[in-house]
Amino acid sequence: MKLLCCILSLALLFIATAACAAPASLDEASARYLLLRSGFAPTQAQVDALQGQSAAQAVAQLLAEAQLAKSLYPAPDFTGQPPPIPLALLKTQEERQAARQQQLREGLALKSWWMREMIESPTPLAERMTLFWHNHFATSQQKVLRSQAMWRQHQLLRANALGNFKTLLHAVAKDPAMLVYLDGANSRKEAPNENFAREVMELFTLGEASQGGGYSEQDIKQAARAFTGWSVERDDFSFKYRPGFHDDGSKTLLGHSGNFSGDQVLDILLEQPAAARFIAAKLWKEFVSPAPQNEAEKREFASIAQQFQSSGYDIAQVLRALLLSDAFWDAANRGSLIKSPVDLVVGTVRQFGFSYTDAMPFVLKSAQLGENLLMPPNVKGWPGYTEWINATSLLERKRFTEQLFRAVELPGQSMLPGQSMRAQFAADSGGPGSTRQALNLLGREGVVRVAEGMAKISFDPQRWLAPYGGHADREPDDALKARLERTVLASPATQSIAPGTVGVAWLRSLTLDPAYQLK
């Protein structure tokens, strides 16, 4: 609990009232901060490449590269296979159970593919925005089941991650995975299902009604009528409009009346100023700070939200405004956000250049820490910020980096030896989507694969330390300690490291500092 309080105090301490304009020339610290917030923890080479550029130039470059980003690796094999036989057509319970397990195994393959992309992508901003939208339009394979549907939704989010929010919203509303997840596929005029209508207002566009969303229960009921008839083709799981199921009567929504379709309802929602404010606020929390803290930040936020709506919901434009805002560059906001489990896992592997042969161990570790890709806890997604931190997750976060570096200090020991793997994952609830369930799905062969993957994770400390003038078997001098602290931590260290601690052990100790959990 002492460590928990320390981290939360650090995260809140850095929120203050000073303002600072975007730098005309990025120094090492500013370049590192921009890359840490817009992607994952960067390498020194990535930091060096941005030094000397203005913040405006660097942000323009990051956005342009992210908009042109391509996947590094081929799609998982299952994506090219024929659609599976619908569960309803399978004759026995055993066949249906086997089909469900196969779908979840394919989901694990998708998670591993995405984790590898995040670790190795030269355009991490594209990956971060794909992850952001996955959390915003939260959909879980646990209910959708079909791995191919989750793959298609992932590709939809990836293709529109820095495009236009209006385009993305319309596409997600008709996405088969979303239609199944929020029970819209069977919604018909005789009995409109209100789930999607409610969530598209509360979670996807306007925010909670009690917090300025500006809609009523009656608006939700009317919108639900407009979405009737949006369904899914059973054979290939594509979007299917069924006009016979659609309620084509007049509807009244947010002061507008007419024979609205679902698409027209979405446009009406986006006309509301609350929509731009709600999305901009979530992006602010993702990239700047938990929330605007003073009058200057509140005015800046209001201007950015207005620009977002005026642009027609251009995502890249609002992101550019956020990354160049005074609030973003305010020193008081550095270190004010807590790394998500994916941030921690991907950032650690990227920054230190850990080599690996299989991304599955990182998928399982991220899930164990609370961020199970493709399986958010509910339609609200992961709440993030301080919700990432509790006594158990803090212990596991520390254990993750400690195991990575201990394997280097003690050759022959894997990050997580196969014989103790199940015990290490025993902290999980064991419920749907848990890492324990994942190991059970993989079977003996899969467990061996994960254990072997863990054993092959490695790090060359001498190679990493050499550019800084450090050595793996020597204690850093005071100047090097200060530089490494600035390189690894987003804010000053809170714990001292014992004198005589040598290079690789010193790095390990640095990652155990509470400040390592911040960004």
PAPAFI-808861 format. One line per field, with one value per residue (C-alpha): x, y, z. Coordinates in nm, 2 decimals. Layout:
REM PAPAFI-808861
x = X  ...
y = Y  ...
z = Z  ...
***
This chain:
REM PAPAFI-808861
x = 0.00  0.29  0.41  0.05  0.01  0.35  0.25  -0.09  0.08  0.33  0.06  -0.14  0.16  0.25  -0.08  -0.04  -0.12  0.19  0.18  0.45  0.43  0.54  0.92  1.07  1.35  1.32  1.59  1.64  1.40  1.12  1.17  1.15  0.84  0.66  0.75  0.65  0.31  0.23  0.35  0.53  0.86  1.10  1.45  1.74  1.77  1.41  1.47  1.79  1.60  1.36  1.61  1.65  1.31  1.03  0.75  0.52  0.75  0.79  0.41  0.34  0.59  0.45  0.10  0.19  0.38  0.10  -0.16  0.05  0.13  0.11  0.12  0.46  0.34  0.10  -0.25  -0.30  -0.38  -0.74  -0.83  -0.79  -1.00  -1.37  -1.62  -1.68  -2.01  -2.25  -2.28  -2.66  -2.60  -2.37  -2.54  -2.38  -2.27  -1.92  -1.90  -2.02  -1.78  -1.49  -1.59  -1.59  -1.25  -1.12  -1.25  -1.08  -0.75  -0.78  -0.84  -0.51  -0.34  -0.49  -0.37  -0.02  -0.01  -0.12  0.12  0.41  0.29  0.29  0.63  0.80  0.60  0.81  0.48  0.37  0.12  -0.09  -0.09  -0.17  -0.47  -0.59  -0.57  -0.75  -1.05  -1.06  -1.12  -1.36  -1.57  -1.52  -1.62  -1.53  -1.47  -1.61  -1.96  -1.89  -1.69  -1.61  -1.24  -1.28  -1.54  -1.29  -1.02  -1.24  -1.33  -0.96  -0.88  -1.17  -1.03  -0.67  -0.78  -0.96  -0.75  -0.63  -0.90  -1.25  -1.45  -1.78  -1.67  -1.55  -1.87  -2.09  -1.87  -1.85  -2.23  -2.27  -1.98  -2.10  -1.89  -2.06  -2.40  -2.36  -2.20  -2.47  -2.76  -2.85  -2.84  -3.19  -3.34  -3.67  -3.96  -4.18  -3.93  -3.64  -3.33  -3.21  -2.85  -2.67  -2.89  -2.80  -2.43  -2.38  -2.50  -2.36  -2.02  -1.95  -2.07  -2.23  -2.13  -2.36  -2.69  -2.63  -2.30  -2.41  -2.50  -2.83  -3.05  -3.33  -3.46  -3.72  -3.44  -3.28  -3.61  -3.66  -3.31  -3.34  -3.63  -3.41  -3.14  -3.39  -3.32  -2.94  -2.84  -2.58  -2.56  -2.53  -2.32  -2.03  -2.10  -2.12  -2.35  -2.71  -2.99  -3.33  -3.59  -3.87  -3.74  -3.69  -3.93  -4.00  -4.23  -4.17  -3.93  -3.85  -3.49  -3.31  -3.56  -3.56  -3.85  -3.86  -3.85  -3.49  -3.26  -2.98  -2.73  -2.94  -2.95  -2.58  -2.55  -2.79  -2.58  -2.26  -2.44  -2.44  -2.15  -2.14  -2.01  -1.70  -1.64  -1.68  -1.44  -1.19  -1.20  -1.12  -0.83  -0.71  -0.71  -0.51  -0.24  -0.23  -0.35  -0.65  -0.85  -0.80  -0.70  -0.72  -0.90  -0.63  -0.64  -1.02  -1.02  -0.77  -0.97  -1.29  -1.11  -0.97  -1.32  -1.47  -1.20  -1.27  -1.63  -1.56  -1.32  -1.59  -1.44  -1.09  -0.90  -0.55  -0.64  -0.76  -0.46  -0.23  -0.40  -0.36  0.01  0.09  -0.12  0.03  -0.12  0.06  0.40  0.34  0.61  0.35  0.17  0.47  0.44  0.07  -0.05  -0.02  0.10  -0.16  -0.05  0.01  0.21  0.42  0.48  0.52  0.72  0.97  1.03  1.07  1.29  1.54  1.53  1.45  1.46  1.19  1.06  0.69  0.47  0.23  0.40  0.36  -0.01  -0.07  0.13  -0.07  -0.39  -0.27  -0.20  -0.56  -0.56  -0.67  -0.68  -1.00  -1.17  -1.24  -1.43  -1.75  -1.89  -1.73  -1.39  -1.09  -1.14  -0.77  -0.56  -0.57  -0.79  -0.48  -0.33  -0.40  -0.19  -0.19  -0.13  0.16  0.33  0.28  0.41  0.73  0.76  0.74  1.04  1.23  1.19  1.30  1.63  1.69  1.70  2.00  2.17  2.12  2.19  1.99  1.68  1.39  1.16  0.91  1.01  0.76  0.72  0.61  0.40  0.06  0.15  0.25  -0.08  -0.28  -0.36  -0.61  -0.98  -0.97  -1.29  -1.37  -1.08  -0.83  -0.47  -0.55  -0.83  -0.59  -0.34  -0.62  -0.73  -0.38  -0.35  -0.02  0.14  0.05  0.17  0.51  0.51  0.45  0.72  0.97  0.88  0.95  1.28  1.39  1.33  1.67  1.84  2.20  2.28  2.62  2.50  2.22  2.45  2.74  2.60  2.56  2.92  2.80  2.90  2.69  2.93  3.01  2.83  2.74  2.91  2.69  2.66  2.55  2.31  2.14  2.12  1.99  1.73  1.61  1.61  1.41  1.18  0.92  0.97  1.24  1.31  1.16  1.39  1.76  1.96  2.22  2.58  2.78  2.48  2.63  2.49  2.23  2.11  2.10  1.87  1.65  1.63  1.54  1.24  1.12  1.09  0.73  0.81  0.86  0.48  0.42  0.44
y = 0.00  0.24  0.20  0.25  0.57  0.69  0.63  0.80  1.10  1.13  1.12  1.40  1.61  1.70  1.86  2.23  2.57  2.68  2.70  2.64  2.68  2.40  2.41  2.58  2.33  1.99  1.90  1.54  1.55  1.71  1.47  1.18  1.31  1.36  1.01  0.85  1.02  0.97  0.61  0.39  0.43  0.52  0.40  0.65  0.64  0.76  1.04  1.15  1.16  1.43  1.65  1.99  1.99  2.22  2.06  2.15  1.98  1.67  1.64  1.68  1.41  1.17  1.22  1.19  0.86  0.72  0.80  0.60  0.32  -0.04  -0.37  -0.53  -0.89  -1.10  -1.15  -1.46  -1.77  -1.80  -1.47  -1.64  -1.94  -1.99  -1.87  -2.13  -2.32  -2.12  -2.27  -2.31  -2.56  -2.78  -3.09  -3.17  -2.98  -3.12  -2.98  -2.64  -2.63  -2.73  -2.46  -2.20  -2.30  -2.28  -1.93  -1.82  -1.98  -1.78  -1.48  -1.54  -1.56  -1.22  -1.07  -1.20  -1.06  -0.72  -0.73  -0.79  -0.50  -0.27  -0.37  -0.35  -0.08  0.22  0.42  0.36  0.65  0.44  0.15  0.37  0.52  0.18  0.08  0.40  0.33  -0.04  0.09  0.36  0.12  -0.16  -0.50  -0.83  -1.16  -1.34  -1.25  -1.19  -1.52  -1.51  -1.43  -1.33  -1.06  -0.93  -0.92  -0.72  -0.48  -0.44  -0.36  -0.11  0.07  0.05  0.20  0.49  0.55  0.89  0.96  1.10  1.02  1.06  0.80  0.57  0.60  0.52  0.22  0.08  0.12  -0.13  -0.35  -0.71  -0.75  -0.44  -0.55  -0.88  -0.74  -0.48  -0.71  -0.50  -0.78  -0.91  -0.57  -0.53  -0.28  -0.50  -0.50  -0.24  -0.33  -0.02  -0.13  0.03  0.35  0.39  0.33  0.53  0.83  0.76  0.60  0.67  1.03  1.25  1.12  1.05  1.23  1.35  1.51  1.73  1.47  1.65  1.35  1.17  0.82  0.90  1.01  0.66  0.48  0.69  0.62  0.25  0.25  0.40  0.12  -0.16  -0.37  -0.34  -0.71  -0.97  -1.22  -1.56  -1.73  -1.49  -1.26  -0.94  -0.65  -0.70  -0.45  -0.61  -0.35  -0.57  -0.54  -0.16  0.09  0.34  0.56  0.91  0.96  1.26  1.29  1.58  1.83  1.68  1.49  1.27  0.92  0.88  0.60  0.49  0.69  1.00  0.95  0.93  1.26  1.43  1.31  1.45  1.79  1.83  2.03  1.77  1.51  1.70  1.79  1.42  1.28  1.56  1.50  1.13  1.22  1.48  1.22  0.98  1.23  1.53  1.49  1.33  1.65  2.02  2.16  2.54  2.81  2.84  2.47  2.47  2.75  2.57  2.25  2.43  2.58  2.24  2.08  2.35  2.30  1.93  1.99  2.26  2.04  1.78  1.55  1.52  1.30  1.39  1.76  1.74  1.52  1.78  2.05  1.84  1.76  2.12  2.27  2.46  2.21  1.92  2.10  2.22  2.07  2.02  1.76  1.55  1.23  1.29  0.98  0.62  0.36  0.10  -0.26  -0.25  0.07  -0.09  -0.42  -0.28  0.02  -0.19  -0.43  -0.15  0.09  -0.18  -0.37  -0.71  -0.98  -1.25  -1.52  -1.52  -1.23  -1.46  -1.42  -1.04  -1.09  -1.30  -1.06  -0.76  -0.96  -1.06  -0.69  -0.60  -0.52  -0.82  -0.73  -0.80  -0.86  -0.53  -0.57  -0.43  -0.19  0.10  -0.04  -0.01  0.30  0.36  0.61  0.52  0.22  0.05  0.05  -0.17  -0.37  -0.68  -0.51  -0.31  -0.63  -0.79  -0.48  -0.48  -0.86  -0.82  -0.59  -0.77  -1.10  -0.96  -0.82  -1.11  -1.34  -1.14  -1.12  -1.49  -1.66  -1.98  -1.85  -1.76  -1.47  -1.71  -2.08  -2.31  -2.52  -2.22  -2.05  -2.16  -2.07  -1.72  -1.68  -1.81  -1.45  -1.43  -1.48  -1.77  -1.64  -1.57  -1.42  -1.47  -1.58  -1.91  -1.97  -1.88  -2.14  -2.40  -2.32  -2.36  -2.71  -2.88  -2.80  -2.43  -2.41  -2.55  -2.29  -2.01  -2.14  -2.17  -1.82  -1.69  -1.87  -1.70  -1.35  -1.18  -0.84  -0.73  -0.48  -0.40  -0.31  -0.10  0.09  0.14  0.45  0.62  0.52  0.26  -0.10  -0.39  -0.50  -0.16  0.09  0.40  0.73  1.01  1.18  0.85  0.78  1.11  1.06  0.70  0.82  1.09  0.83  0.56  0.76  1.02  1.20  1.21  0.89  0.84  0.57  0.55  0.26  0.09  0.20  -0.07  -0.17  -0.25  -0.16  -0.42  -0.45  -0.07  -0.06  -0.32  -0.13  0.19  0.01  -0.08  0.28  0.40  0.68  0.40  0.35  0.71  0.88
z = 0.00  0.07  -0.29  -0.42  -0.22  -0.35  -0.72  -0.68  -0.50  -0.78  -1.05  -0.87  -0.77  -1.13  -1.21  -1.15  -1.30  -1.50  -1.88  -2.14  -2.52  -2.75  -2.79  -3.10  -3.08  -2.91  -2.67  -2.56  -2.27  -2.48  -2.77  -2.53  -2.36  -2.70  -2.81  -2.47  -2.47  -2.84  -2.87  -2.62  -2.44  -2.72  -2.80  -2.79  -3.17  -3.20  -2.95  -3.13  -3.46  -3.33  -3.15  -3.30  -3.48  -3.36  -3.18  -3.47  -3.72  -3.50  -3.44  -3.82  -3.89  -3.64  -3.76  -4.13  -4.06  -3.85  -4.12  -4.37  -4.13  -4.26  -4.07  -4.04  -4.04  -4.23  -4.09  -3.86  -4.06  -3.95  -4.12  -4.46  -4.38  -4.47  -4.21  -3.94  -3.93  -3.71  -3.36  -3.40  -3.69  -3.49  -3.36  -3.03  -2.72  -2.76  -3.11  -3.00  -2.71  -2.94  -3.18  -2.90  -2.78  -3.14  -3.17  -2.85  -2.96  -3.28  -3.07  -2.88  -3.22  -3.30  -2.97  -3.03  -3.38  -3.25  -2.95  -3.19  -3.41  -3.11  -3.00  -3.34  -3.53  -3.65  -3.62  -3.26  -3.27  -3.51  -3.27  -2.97  -3.16  -3.26  -2.90  -2.80  -3.03  -2.92  -2.57  -2.68  -2.89  -2.64  -2.79  -2.63  -2.81  -2.50  -2.64  -3.01  -3.02  -3.39  -3.42  -3.78  -3.67  -3.41  -3.68  -3.92  -3.64  -3.55  -3.92  -3.92  -3.62  -3.76  -4.09  -3.94  -3.63  -3.75  -4.00  -3.95  -3.63  -3.82  -4.07  -3.80  -3.59  -3.89  -3.97  -3.62  -3.58  -3.87  -3.76  -3.71  -3.39  -3.24  -3.36  -3.18  -2.87  -2.81  -2.92  -3.23  -3.48  -3.38  -3.31  -3.49  -3.50  -3.29  -3.00  -3.05  -2.85  -2.67  -2.59  -2.88  -2.88  -2.51  -2.55  -2.86  -2.67  -2.33  -2.42  -2.79  -2.85  -2.59  -2.25  -1.95  -1.96  -1.60  -1.70  -1.98  -2.25  -2.31  -2.39  -2.22  -2.19  -2.45  -2.69  -2.64  -2.71  -3.03  -3.15  -3.09  -3.34  -3.60  -3.56  -3.61  -3.92  -3.88  -3.87  -3.96  -4.24  -4.06  -4.33  -4.37  -4.07  -4.28  -4.22  -4.35  -4.36  -4.32  -4.43  -4.31  -3.95  -3.97  -3.80  -4.07  -3.87  -3.76  -3.46  -3.24  -3.12  -2.95  -3.09  -3.44  -3.60  -3.91  -4.05  -3.94  -4.03  -3.81  -4.01  -3.97  -3.59  -3.58  -3.77  -3.53  -3.24  -3.40  -3.44  -3.07  -2.92  -2.64  -2.88  -2.97  -2.60  -2.50  -2.75  -2.70  -2.33  -2.37  -2.60  -2.35  -2.08  -2.31  -2.41  -2.18  -1.82  -1.63  -1.70  -1.75  -1.41  -1.42  -1.61  -1.88  -1.95  -1.95  -2.21  -2.42  -2.40  -2.50  -2.80  -2.91  -2.88  -3.09  -3.35  -3.35  -3.44  -3.69  -3.87  -3.93  -3.67  -3.81  -3.56  -3.68  -3.65  -3.29  -3.20  -3.35  -3.14  -2.82  -2.88  -2.95  -2.67  -2.38  -2.14  -2.31  -2.28  -1.93  -1.72  -1.45  -1.66  -1.73  -1.53  -1.46  -1.63  -1.53  -1.78  -1.88  -1.87  -2.25  -2.21  -1.94  -2.13  -2.48  -2.37  -2.16  -2.44  -2.70  -2.50  -2.38  -2.70  -2.54  -2.81  -2.82  -3.05  -2.94  -2.83  -2.65  -2.30  -2.33  -2.42  -2.11  -1.89  -2.01  -1.94  -1.60  -1.52  -1.61  -1.99  -2.18  -2.55  -2.73  -2.39  -2.21  -1.88  -2.02  -2.28  -2.09  -2.16  -1.92  -1.70  -1.69  -1.49  -1.11  -1.19  -1.32  -0.98  -0.68  -0.44  -0.65  -0.99  -0.84  -0.72  -1.06  -1.24  -1.04  -1.09  -1.46  -1.50  -1.22  -1.40  -1.73  -1.59  -1.34  -1.64  -1.77  -1.43  -1.37  -1.70  -1.76  -1.58  -1.80  -1.74  -1.60  -1.58  -1.73  -1.41  -1.22  -1.49  -1.37  -1.01  -1.13  -1.31  -1.01  -0.90  -1.19  -1.12  -1.36  -1.52  -1.88  -2.06  -1.78  -1.84  -1.66  -1.91  -2.19  -2.07  -2.05  -2.40  -2.53  -2.40  -2.31  -2.64  -2.61  -2.25  -2.37  -2.64  -2.40  -2.16  -2.44  -2.55  -2.21  -2.19  -2.51  -2.40  -2.37  -2.33  -2.41  -2.13  -2.25  -2.60  -2.45  -2.20  -2.44  -2.62  -2.28  -2.17  -1.93  -1.86  -1.75  -1.48  -1.33  -1.12  -1.31  -1.21  -1.08  -1.42  -1.59  -1.31  -1.37  -1.74  -1.71  -1.47  -1.71  -1.99  -1.81  -1.58  -1.67  -1.34  -1.07  -0.89  -0.55  -0.42  -0.38  -0.53  -0.30  -0.36  -0.55  -0.77  -1.12  -1.46  -1.54  -1.17  -1.16  -1.46  -1.30  -0.98  -1.17  -1.33  -0.98  -0.88  -0.86  -1.11  -1.37  -1.36  -1.49  -1.83
***
